Each structure stands twice: as C-alpha cells, then as structure tokens.
Amino acid sequence: MAKKGSRILIGLMCEVCKSLNYVVTKNKINTTASLKLKKYCRKCKKHTQHKETKKLD
C-alpha cells in the first residue's frame, strides 16, 4: 500500500465569482508556489482563472 506522504488536498476557487469548483492534490515539496490554473467555472459558464485556496482535510 502506498503512503500518502507529501501530497495535500487544496481547493481551486474562481477569481471572478469566488466559488470553490475543484478539489485537487498537490505535492507540497515539489510545488511550493500557489497554483493558478485556467479552468471551467459552472457558475460563470466560461473558462476563468482559478487560484489555490486553503488546505482541505
């Protein structure tokens, strides 16, 4: 069985409407900077910039 290790859960929040749309994992050792991805927002109905929010458990 693989260990969980250095991967953590984070949320991706839309910068336009501030809704939490995605929950992804991130390797905190290899990726120290916060994530900023262009993803689809169902509330805005278009592709918008999503930024990393607080860590989830």
Buried (B, 14 or more C-beta within 10 A) or exposed (E): EEEEEEEBEBBBBBEEEEEEBBEBEBEEEEEEEEEEEEEEBEEBEEEBBBBBBEEEE
